[in-house]
């Protein structure tokens, strides 16, 4: 088996364990977010988050992680991307936090936050 095959197997095993553990544990939530950044694991990780779009506690955790900013590794920008896919009805109550993220200079935070705000504003109109 090649090093690449071993790495792919490790990624998939890590994803499987993270999916089984869920997002209630913050360290595991961060691991699930990192899984959204890899071609190998993104589809399954994104499907997991989509299945939990009604979870207000998850959305709050994603916002908290995104607000950590660009100095906190990959989890904040992954969180911003994931939260931007939540329904407008869920995002509405977080408009102030989204506005703060939308003003962030780092595009990996402000682009998804602006997408989320546009969704909220279209929903309000």
N, C-alpha and C positions, 0 to 999 in steps of 0.2 A: 504494500500500500504506500502511495506517495505521501509526502508531507502535506500536500494540498488536500488529498482525500482525508487524511487524519484530522486536519484542521476543520474541514467541512463537517465531519462526523462530530467533532467536539462542539462546533457551533450548534448543530441540530440537537445534540444531547443537552446542551446548556439551555436552549430555547424550550425544550420539552420540560425540563425541570422548572424553569421559570413560569411557564404557563400553568403547570400543576400547582405551584405555590401561590400564584395570584398576585394582585397589586396592593394588598393591604399592608404588606411589609415594605417599607420605603426602599430598602436596599434592593429588594427584588423588583419593585416598580422601576427603579433606575436601570436594572438589568433588562427588563422588558423594553424600556425606551431605547436602550442601546441596540436591542434586536431589530428595531425599526430601521436602523441605519445600514444594515447589511443586506445585500441582494439575496443571500441564502435564507435569511430568517424574516425579512421585512413583511412578506405577505401574511404569514401566520401571526406575527406580532400585531400587525395592523388590524387583522380580523379580530383578534382578542380585544383590542381597544374599541373597535366598532361595536362589538357585542356588549360593551359596558358603557355605552353612551348615555344611559339613564342614571349613572352613578355620580351623584353630586359630590361625594367625598373624593372620588377619583379625580374629578375635574378640579377640585380645590387643590389636591396634591400636585396635579400637573401645573397649575398656575404657580404654586409656591416654588416648584422646581425651576420653571421658566424664569421666574423673577430673580433667581440666583445669578443670572447673567452669564456673560461670555467667559468669565474666569473659572467657571465651575465644571469645565469639561463638556462632553457631548450631551449629557442628559438634559440641560436646559433647552437647547435648540430642538432636540427630539421631542421634548414635552410641548414646546410651542407648536410644533407641527401637528402633534397628536391632538392637542386641545382645539386647534383651529377647525378640526373636523367634527367637533361636537355640534349638536343642533343649537340654533339660535336661542331657543327657549331655555336651554341650559346655560348658555353664555351670557345672557342678559344681566344676571345678577353680579357678574364679574366685570362689568364694563369699565370700572375705574382701574382695575388691574390690567385689563387689556389695553387701555389707553396708555398706561405707563409703559407696557411692553412695546406698544406701537411707536413710542418716542425713543426707544433704545437705538443707539447708533449702529449696532450690529445687525446686519440684514437678516441673519438667521433667526433673530428674535422678532424684529419689527415686521417683516413680511408676513409671517403667519398670524401675528397679532392683528395686523391691519385687515387681513382676510376675515378673521373672526369678527372684528368690529363692523366690517361691511355687512356681514351676515346678520348681526344684531340690528343694525340700522335698517336694513331692508325688511326685517321681521317687524320692526316697530312702525314702519311707514304704512 
